[in-house]
Amino acid sequence: MAAPENDELPVDLKWLKRLVTGLTLTMIAGIAVIAALLIIRLSGPQSPSLPESITLPEGTTAQAFTATAEWYAVVTTDDRILIFRRDGSLRQEIALSP
């Protein structure tokens, strides 16, 4: 007498197959999200261009720099913030207290 054929997979193997399929779908979704975020981020507006050079007052040394579309600021080593317009003219000077 021949043994009946059992085409059904064992329960543990079915669980493993579902787990691998789920993890594969999760990885594909993650890669798609990362690609979409990169496309959105890289196609956005460009950051403001930096000035060719900055002329600081005599005896001043720059410590930090930040820029926006309308102005840029230089933090100096003598605890001042110098805010310049895009054309290079001094807009505002802020003295920092320790």
Secondary structure, 3 states (H helix, E strand, C coil): CCCCCCCCCCHHHHHHHHHHHHHHHHHHHHHHHHHHHHHHHHCCCCCCCCCCCCCCCCCCCEEEEEECCCEEEEEECCCEEEEEECCCCEEEEEECCC
